Amino acid sequence: MRNRHAKILATIGPASRAPDTLRLLHDVGVDAFRLNFSHGSHEDHGESVKAIRAIEKETGTPICIVADMQGPKLRCGTFEDGKIELRYGQTIEIRQGTKPGRAGSIIMPHPELMKAMVEGTVLKFDDGKMQVTVLSNDGTVATARVDVPGPLSERKGINVVNTVLPMSAMTDKDRVDMAFALTQDVDYIALSFVQSSQDVRDARAIIGDKAGIIVKIEKPSAVEDLDSILLAADAAMVARGDLGVELPLEDVPVVQRRIIRKCRALGKPVIVATHMLESMIDAPTPTRAEASDVATAIYQGADSVMLSAETAVGRHPATAVAIMDRIIGAAERDPIYWEYFKSIQLPYEATAEDAISGAVRGIATKLDAKAVLGYTMTGSTVQRISRERPPCRIVGLTPNMRTASRLALSWGVTPIVTTDPSDFDDMMERVSDIAKDHLGLETGDTVMISAGLPFGVPGTTNTLNISKVK
C-alpha cells in the first residue's frame, strides 16, 4: 500500500530498463511506467513490458503501462555546414525540399507545413530557442523575419505557434508502433500533438477497446478544442514541454489548472508532465522550485505526476522517484489539500453511479470510514468515486487484470484482482478479509462497499453498503 493518493508515472530508458532497476523503481514508488516510442526499439519496449508484468506477478500489484507515440514531430532539414546562424532582423528563405540548406536558407521537408504557412505564422526552432515570423509564402518558397536569433543546427524541431496544420496526430511510424504496443497489451496509448477531437476518433478506430487513449495537450489548437477532445479521450496529459514553446510561458500554469479541473469533472485521469524534477537528471536533489512545482500539481488535484528524462537517462532514477513520493506525501498531509476538493462543485449525471459516488465523500467524512471498496468490471464506477477525492482509501475490486492495471493510474485507487462474489454474504466476508490483509484495517473499522446486483454484469452498479470490518 502506498501512503499517498496521487500516482507516479516514470519513463523507461537506458538508465532504468534493467529488470532489477524497474523493480527498484516500483518498490520506491512508481505506479505506472511510460514507454517512449520516440526512442528505443520494439525489442527494447517488449522486454520492458515483459519485466513489468513479471513484477506484477511477483508483487501481486497491478501496474499501468503507457505507450507514448512520437507523433508528427516537425524538423528542419540539413545544412551544408551542419548549421546556420540566424541574425536578428535578417530576412531568410524557407524552401521545400531535401537538399541541404545554406546561410540564409532553411530547407523544410514537410509539404504540409509549407502549405499551411501564411503571413504572420510564427515558427520556433529547437524548443523555442530561435523564432521567425513568416512574411510571405508562394507555396514553394517562403520569406521570414528572424525575431529571436541564434545558431540553428540541422534536424532541429519546429513548433508552429498559431496555425492548425493539415496533418493527423498519427504518422505511419505511429501506426506501426501502435500496432506493436497493442500486441503487448499495454493499458494506455498516448497520442502526441493532438489538434482536435477527430485525431482521437481516428485513433479509436484503430485501438478500439484494447487500450485507453491519453491525449497529450501540447498544442494551442488542442487547448481551444479542449472540451470535445477530453470527451473523446480516456485520460489526458499536460505536456508542458511543447505547450510551453507554443503558448506564452505565463499561460502554461493557467492552462494546466484548467485541464486538471476539467478532467476531474469528467472523472478521467490527468497527468502533469515535463520538467518536474529536471535538475535530477544530474543532481542528487531537486531545486526548491521543482519541489514546489510537483506540490502545486498535487494541490490542483492531478491524478499523476510524471518523470521523463529523470528516470529514462538520469543518474539517480530511484532517488528521483523517492523524492517525488515524499513531496506528494507532504502535500497530501496538509489539511488545506483536502479543503480545496470540498470547495469545487462537480457536475453530476442522473445515474446510479453518480448518486453512489457522490455520497461516498460525505459518508467517509461523517462516519470516519477508512475505505470504499468498489466491485467493477470496467473500472468506470471506481473512477467516478476517485474524482470525488474522498478522505479514505479507494479499492477497485475486479476480475479483469487489464481493468486493474488501468486503474493504477487513477487518484487514490488501489486495484486488486479478485473473482466476483457468489452472493451478498460472500461479498461481506471477502471485504473484511481484503480490508485486513491489504489495507491493514482492524475489526470494527467502518468501510463502504459499492457493487452491482446481480454480480458480474457490467454497468449495473446500484448498491452502496456501509459496514464494519469483521
C-alpha positions as CSV (number, residue, x, y, z in Angstrom):
1,M,0.0,0.0,0.0
2,R,1.2,3.5,-0.9
3,N,1.0,6.2,1.8
4,R,-0.4,8.6,-0.8
5,H,-3.2,9.1,-3.2
6,A,-1.6,10.7,-6.3
7,K,0.3,8.4,-8.6
8,I,3.8,8.4,-10.1
9,L,4.4,7.7,-13.8
10,A,8.0,7.0,-14.7
11,T,9.6,6.9,-18.2
12,I,11.7,3.9,-19.1
13,G,15.1,4.5,-20.8
14,P,18.7,3.3,-20.7
15,A,19.0,4.3,-17.0
16,S,16.0,2.2,-15.9
17,R,15.5,-0.6,-18.5
18,A,17.2,-3.3,-16.5
19,P,14.6,-5.6,-14.8
20,D,16.2,-5.1,-11.3
21,T,16.0,-1.3,-11.8
22,L,12.4,-1.5,-12.8
23,R,11.6,-3.5,-9.7
24,L,13.5,-1.0,-7.5
25,L,11.6,1.9,-9.1
26,H,8.3,0.1,-8.4
27,D,9.3,-0.6,-4.8
28,V,10.2,3.1,-4.1
29,G,7.0,4.4,-5.6
30,V,6.3,4.0,-9.3
31,D,2.7,3.1,-10.0
32,A,2.9,3.3,-13.8
33,F,5.6,3.1,-16.5
34,R,5.8,5.0,-19.7
35,L,7.3,3.6,-22.9
36,N,8.6,6.4,-25.0
37,F,8.3,5.4,-28.7
38,S,10.4,8.4,-29.8
39,H,13.3,6.3,-28.6
40,G,14.2,2.6,-28.3
41,S,13.3,-0.4,-30.5
42,H,10.3,-2.6,-30.4
43,E,12.5,-5.2,-28.9
44,D,13.5,-2.9,-26.1
45,H,9.9,-2.0,-25.3
46,G,8.8,-5.6,-25.5
47,E,11.5,-6.6,-22.9
48,S,10.3,-3.7,-20.6
49,V,6.7,-4.9,-20.8
50,K,7.8,-8.4,-20.0
51,A,9.8,-7.2,-17.0
52,I,6.9,-5.1,-15.7
53,R,4.3,-7.9,-16.0
54,A,6.8,-10.1,-14.1
55,I,6.9,-7.5,-11.3
56,E,3.1,-7.6,-11.2
57,K,3.1,-11.3,-10.7
58,E,5.8,-11.2,-8.1
59,T,4.2,-8.4,-6.0
60,G,0.5,-9.0,-6.8
61,T,0.3,-5.3,-7.6
62,P,-1.3,-4.2,-10.9
63,I,1.0,-1.7,-12.8
64,C,-0.2,0.6,-15.5
65,I,1.8,0.7,-18.8
66,V,1.6,3.7,-21.1
67,A,2.8,3.5,-24.7
68,D,3.6,7.1,-25.8
69,M,3.6,7.7,-29.5
70,Q,6.1,10.1,-31.1
71,G,3.5,11.9,-33.2
72,P,4.2,14.2,-36.2
73,K,7.4,15.9,-34.9
74,L,8.4,18.6,-37.4
75,R,12.1,19.1,-38.0
76,C,14.1,21.3,-40.3
77,G,16.4,19.8,-43.0
78,T,20.1,19.6,-43.2
79,F,22.7,22.3,-43.8
80,E,25.8,22.3,-46.0
81,D,27.9,23.3,-43.0
82,G,25.9,21.5,-40.4
83,K,24.2,24.7,-39.1
84,I,23.5,28.3,-40.0
85,E,23.4,31.5,-37.9
86,L,20.1,33.3,-37.7
87,R,20.7,37.1,-37.1
88,Y,18.2,39.4,-35.6
89,G,16.1,41.2,-38.2
90,Q,17.5,39.1,-41.0
91,T,15.2,38.0,-43.8
92,I,15.6,34.4,-44.6
93,E,14.1,31.9,-47.1
94,I,12.3,28.7,-46.2
95,R,12.2,26.3,-49.1
96,Q,10.5,22.9,-49.5
97,G,12.9,20.1,-50.5
98,T,15.5,17.7,-49.3
99,K,18.8,19.3,-50.4
100,P,21.0,20.8,-47.7
101,G,20.4,24.5,-46.9
102,R,22.9,27.2,-46.7
103,A,23.3,30.6,-45.0
104,G,20.0,32.5,-45.1
105,S,18.1,29.5,-46.3
106,I,16.2,26.7,-44.4
107,I,15.1,23.6,-46.1
108,M,11.7,22.3,-45.0
109,P,11.0,18.6,-45.7
110,H,7.3,18.9,-44.6
111,P,5.0,19.9,-47.5
112,E,2.0,20.2,-45.1
113,L,3.8,23.0,-43.2
114,M,4.8,24.8,-46.4
115,K,1.1,24.8,-47.5
116,A,-0.1,26.0,-44.1
117,M,2.3,28.9,-43.6
118,V,0.8,32.4,-44.2
119,E,1.8,35.9,-43.5
120,G,2.2,36.2,-39.7
121,T,2.8,32.5,-39.0
122,V,5.3,32.1,-36.2
123,L,7.9,29.3,-36.3
124,K,10.0,28.4,-33.3
125,F,13.1,26.2,-33.6
126,D,14.9,24.0,-31.2
127,D,12.4,24.1,-28.3
128,G,11.8,27.9,-28.8
129,K,15.5,29.0,-28.7
130,M,15.0,30.7,-32.1
131,Q,11.9,32.3,-33.7
132,V,10.9,33.6,-37.1
133,T,7.8,35.3,-38.5
134,V,6.6,34.4,-42.0
135,L,6.3,37.5,-44.3
136,S,5.1,35.8,-47.4
137,N,4.7,32.3,-49.0
138,D,4.1,31.3,-52.6
139,G,3.8,27.6,-51.7
140,T,7.3,26.7,-52.7
141,V,9.4,29.5,-51.1
142,A,8.5,31.5,-48.0
143,T,10.3,34.5,-46.6
144,A,10.6,35.1,-42.9
145,R,12.0,37.7,-40.5
146,V,14.3,36.5,-37.6
147,D,12.8,37.7,-34.3
148,V,14.9,35.6,-31.9
149,P,18.5,34.9,-33.3
150,G,20.9,32.0,-32.7
151,P,22.7,29.1,-34.2
152,L,20.3,26.6,-35.9
153,S,21.7,23.1,-36.3
154,E,20.2,20.6,-38.8
155,R,17.2,18.5,-38.0
156,K,16.2,20.6,-35.0
157,G,12.5,20.6,-34.0
158,I,10.0,23.1,-35.3
159,N,6.9,24.4,-33.4
160,V,4.2,26.3,-35.4
161,V,2.6,28.7,-32.9
162,N,-0.6,30.0,-34.4
163,T,-1.5,27.6,-37.1
164,V,-3.6,24.4,-37.3
165,L,-1.6,22.0,-39.5
166,P,-3.4,19.8,-42.1
167,M,-2.0,16.6,-40.7
168,S,-3.0,13.8,-38.4
169,A,-1.7,13.2,-34.9
170,M,-0.7,9.8,-36.1
171,T,2.2,9.2,-38.6
172,D,3.0,6.0,-40.4
173,K,5.5,5.3,-37.7
174,D,2.9,5.8,-35.0
175,R,0.6,3.3,-36.7
176,V,3.3,0.7,-36.7
177,D,4.3,1.4,-33.1
178,M,0.7,1.4,-32.0
179,A,0.0,-2.0,-33.6
180,F,3.0,-3.4,-31.8
181,A,2.1,-1.8,-28.4
182,L,-1.4,-3.3,-28.7
183,T,0.2,-6.8,-29.1
184,Q,1.9,-6.2,-25.8
185,D,-1.4,-5.5,-24.0
186,V,-0.4,-2.0,-22.8
187,D,-3.0,-0.2,-20.8
188,Y,-3.0,3.2,-22.5
189,I,-1.8,4.7,-25.8
190,A,-0.7,8.3,-25.5
191,L,-1.3,10.5,-28.6
192,S,1.2,13.3,-29.2
193,F,0.4,16.6,-30.8
194,V,-3.4,16.2,-30.8
195,Q,-5.0,19.1,-32.5
196,S,-8.7,18.2,-32.5
197,S,-11.2,15.5,-31.3
198,Q,-11.0,14.0,-34.8
199,D,-7.5,12.9,-34.0
200,V,-8.8,10.9,-31.0
201,R,-11.6,9.4,-33.1
202,D,-9.1,8.3,-35.7
203,A,-7.0,6.6,-33.1
204,R,-10.1,5.0,-31.5
205,A,-10.9,3.4,-34.8
206,I,-7.6,1.5,-34.6
207,I,-7.3,0.9,-30.9
208,G,-11.0,0.1,-30.1
209,D,-11.3,-1.1,-26.6
210,K,-7.8,-2.8,-26.5
211,A,-6.4,0.2,-24.6
212,G,-7.4,3.5,-23.2
213,I,-6.4,6.7,-25.0
214,I,-4.4,9.5,-23.3
215,V,-4.4,12.8,-25.2
216,K,-1.3,14.9,-24.7
217,I,-2.3,18.6,-24.6
218,E,0.7,20.4,-26.1
219,K,-0.8,22.5,-29.0
220,P,-2.8,25.7,-28.6
221,S,-5.4,24.3,-31.0
222,A,-5.9,21.4,-28.6
223,V,-6.5,23.9,-25.8
224,E,-9.1,25.7,-27.9
225,D,-10.9,22.4,-28.6
226,L,-10.3,21.0,-25.1
227,D,-13.8,20.1,-24.2
228,S,-14.5,17.9,-27.2
229,I,-11.0,16.3,-27.1
230,L,-11.4,15.3,-23.4
231,L,-14.9,13.9,-24.0
232,A,-13.5,11.6,-26.8
233,A,-10.4,10.5,-24.7
234,D,-10.0,8.3,-21.6
235,A,-7.3,10.4,-19.9
236,A,-5.1,13.5,-20.5
237,M,-1.6,14.6,-20.1
238,V,-0.5,18.2,-19.6
239,A,2.6,18.1,-21.8
240,R,4.3,21.3,-20.7
241,G,7.4,21.0,-22.9
242,D,5.9,21.7,-26.3
243,L,2.9,23.5,-24.7
244,G,5.3,26.0,-23.1
245,V,7.0,26.6,-26.5
246,E,3.8,27.3,-28.4
247,L,1.9,29.2,-25.7
248,P,3.2,32.2,-23.8
249,L,5.0,30.9,-20.8
250,E,2.7,32.8,-18.4
251,D,-0.3,30.9,-19.8
252,V,1.0,27.4,-19.1
253,P,0.2,27.3,-15.4
254,V,-3.3,28.7,-16.2
255,V,-3.9,26.0,-18.8
256,Q,-2.5,23.3,-16.5
257,R,-5.0,24.2,-13.8
258,R,-7.8,24.3,-16.4
259,I,-7.1,20.9,-17.8
260,I,-6.8,19.3,-14.3
261,R,-10.2,20.7,-13.3
262,K,-11.9,19.7,-16.5
263,C,-10.5,16.1,-16.3
264,R,-11.6,15.8,-12.7
265,A,-15.1,17.0,-13.6
266,L,-15.2,14.3,-16.2
267,G,-13.8,11.6,-13.9
268,K,-10.8,11.0,-16.2
269,P,-7.2,10.7,-15.0
270,V,-4.9,13.6,-15.7
271,I,-1.1,13.5,-15.7
272,V,1.1,16.6,-15.3
273,A,4.4,16.0,-17.2
274,T,7.7,17.6,-18.3
275,H,10.5,19.2,-16.3
276,M,9.1,18.2,-12.9
277,L,12.4,17.3,-11.3
278,E,14.6,18.2,-14.3
279,S,17.8,19.0,-12.3
280,M,17.8,15.5,-11.0
281,I,19.0,14.2,-14.4
282,D,22.4,15.0,-13.0
283,A,22.0,16.2,-9.4
284,P,21.0,14.0,-6.4
285,T,18.5,16.5,-5.2
286,P,15.9,18.8,-7.0
287,T,15.7,22.5,-6.8
288,R,13.3,24.1,-4.3
289,A,11.3,25.4,-7.3
290,E,10.9,21.9,-8.7
291,A,9.7,20.6,-5.4
292,S,7.1,23.4,-5.3
293,D,6.1,22.6,-8.9
294,V,5.3,19.0,-8.1
295,A,3.4,20.0,-5.0
296,T,1.4,22.6,-7.0
297,A,0.2,19.8,-9.4
298,I,-0.8,17.8,-6.4
299,Y,-2.7,20.7,-4.7
300,Q,-4.5,21.3,-8.0
301,G,-5.8,17.7,-8.0
302,A,-3.7,15.9,-10.6
303,D,-4.1,12.1,-10.6
304,S,-0.5,11.5,-11.6
305,V,2.8,13.3,-12.0
306,M,5.4,12.1,-14.4
307,L,9.2,11.8,-14.5
308,S,10.7,11.9,-18.0
309,A,14.5,12.1,-18.5
310,E,14.9,11.9,-14.7
311,T,14.3,8.1,-14.8
312,A,15.0,7.5,-18.5
313,V,18.6,8.8,-18.7
314,G,19.2,10.4,-15.4
315,R,21.9,9.5,-12.9
316,H,19.6,9.0,-9.9
317,P,16.3,7.4,-11.2
318,A,15.3,5.7,-7.9
319,T,16.2,8.8,-5.8
320,A,14.1,11.0,-8.1
321,V,11.1,8.6,-7.6
322,A,11.6,8.5,-3.8
323,I,11.8,12.3,-3.6
324,M,8.7,12.8,-5.7
325,D,7.0,10.3,-3.4
326,R,8.0,12.4,-0.4
327,I,6.8,15.6,-2.0
328,I,3.4,14.1,-2.8
329,G,3.0,12.7,0.7
330,A,3.8,16.0,2.3
331,A,1.3,17.9,0.2
332,E,-1.4,15.3,0.9
333,R,-0.8,15.6,4.7
334,D,-1.7,19.3,4.5
335,P,-5.3,19.9,5.7
336,I,-5.7,22.6,3.1
337,Y,-5.2,19.9,0.4
338,W,-8.5,18.3,1.4
339,E,-10.3,21.6,1.9
340,Y,-9.7,22.5,-1.8
341,F,-11.6,19.5,-3.0
342,K,-14.6,20.4,-0.8
343,S,-14.7,23.8,-2.5
344,I,-15.1,22.5,-6.0
345,Q,-18.6,21.8,-7.2
346,L,-18.6,18.8,-9.6
347,P,-21.3,18.2,-12.3
348,Y,-23.4,15.1,-11.8
349,E,-25.3,12.9,-14.2
350,A,-28.7,11.3,-13.3
351,T,-27.2,7.9,-12.9
352,A,-26.9,5.4,-10.0
353,E,-23.1,5.5,-10.4
354,D,-23.0,9.3,-9.7
355,A,-25.5,9.1,-6.9
356,I,-23.4,6.4,-5.2
357,S,-20.0,8.1,-5.9
358,G,-21.4,11.5,-4.8
359,A,-22.5,10.0,-1.5
360,V,-19.1,8.5,-0.7
361,R,-17.3,11.7,0.3
362,G,-20.0,12.7,2.8
363,I,-20.2,9.3,4.3
364,A,-16.5,9.0,4.7
365,T,-16.3,12.3,6.4
366,K,-19.3,11.9,8.8
367,L,-18.6,8.2,9.8
368,D,-14.8,8.3,9.6
369,A,-14.9,5.5,7.0
370,K,-11.5,4.1,6.4
371,A,-12.1,2.8,2.9
372,V,-14.5,2.4,0.0
373,L,-14.2,-0.9,-1.9
374,G,-15.8,-0.9,-5.3
375,Y,-16.6,-4.1,-7.3
376,T,-16.1,-3.2,-11.0
377,M,-15.8,-4.9,-14.4
378,T,-14.8,-1.8,-16.5
379,G,-13.5,0.5,-13.8
380,S,-15.9,3.3,-14.5
381,T,-17.6,3.4,-11.1
382,V,-14.3,3.4,-9.3
383,Q,-13.1,6.3,-11.4
384,R,-16.3,8.2,-10.6
385,I,-15.5,7.6,-6.9
386,S,-11.9,8.7,-7.4
387,R,-13.0,12.0,-8.9
388,E,-14.7,12.8,-5.6
389,R,-11.4,12.7,-3.8
390,P,-12.8,11.1,-0.6
391,P,-10.6,11.2,2.5
392,C,-10.3,7.4,2.6
393,R,-8.8,4.5,0.7
394,I,-10.3,3.5,-2.6
395,V,-10.1,-0.1,-3.6
396,G,-11.0,-1.3,-7.1
397,L,-12.0,-4.9,-7.0
398,T,-12.2,-6.5,-10.4
399,P,-11.7,-10.0,-12.0
400,N,-10.1,-8.3,-15.1
401,M,-6.4,-7.8,-14.8
402,R,-6.3,-5.1,-17.5
403,T,-9.0,-3.1,-15.7
404,A,-6.9,-3.3,-12.6
405,S,-3.8,-2.2,-14.4
406,R,-5.6,0.8,-16.0
407,L,-7.0,1.8,-12.5
408,A,-3.4,2.0,-11.2
409,L,-3.2,5.5,-12.9
410,S,-6.3,6.9,-11.1
411,W,-6.0,9.0,-8.0
412,G,-6.2,7.1,-4.7
413,V,-7.2,3.8,-6.3
414,T,-5.6,0.5,-5.1
415,P,-6.6,-2.1,-7.7
416,I,-7.0,-5.7,-6.6
417,V,-7.7,-8.6,-8.9
418,T,-10.3,-10.9,-7.4
419,T,-13.3,-13.0,-8.6
420,D,-16.8,-11.7,-8.2
421,P,-18.6,-12.9,-5.0
422,S,-21.2,-15.5,-5.3
423,D,-23.7,-13.7,-3.1
424,F,-24.1,-10.8,-0.6
425,D,-22.8,-12.7,2.4
426,D,-19.8,-13.9,0.4
427,M,-19.1,-10.2,-0.6
428,M,-19.1,-9.1,3.0
429,E,-16.8,-11.8,4.1
430,R,-14.3,-11.1,1.3
431,V,-14.4,-7.3,2.0
432,S,-13.4,-7.9,5.6
433,D,-10.5,-10.1,4.6
434,I,-9.3,-7.6,2.0
435,A,-9.6,-4.7,4.5
436,K,-7.4,-6.6,7.0
437,D,-4.9,-8.2,4.6
438,H,-4.4,-5.4,2.1
439,L,-5.4,-2.2,3.9
440,G,-4.3,-3.0,7.4
441,L,-7.7,-2.2,8.9
442,E,-9.0,-3.6,12.1
443,T,-12.2,-5.3,13.3
444,G,-14.8,-2.6,13.8
445,D,-13.4,-0.1,11.3
446,T,-16.1,1.4,9.0
447,V,-15.9,0.7,5.3
448,M,-18.2,1.3,2.3
449,I,-18.8,-1.3,-0.5
450,S,-20.2,-0.3,-3.9
451,A,-21.4,-3.1,-6.2
452,G,-23.8,-4.1,-8.9
453,L,-26.5,-6.6,-8.3
454,P,-26.6,-9.1,-9.9
455,F,-22.8,-9.6,-9.6
456,G,-20.7,-9.8,-12.7
457,V,-22.8,-7.7,-15.0
458,P,-21.0,-4.6,-16.4
459,G,-22.7,-1.2,-15.9
460,T,-25.0,-2.3,-13.1
461,T,-23.6,-0.5,-10.0
462,N,-26.6,0.1,-7.9
463,T,-25.7,-0.6,-4.3
464,L,-23.7,1.2,-1.6
465,N,-23.3,-0.7,1.7
466,I,-21.9,0.7,4.9
467,S,-20.4,-2.0,7.1
468,K,-17.9,-2.8,9.8
469,V,-14.9,-4.9,9.3
470,K,-15.5,-8.3,10.9
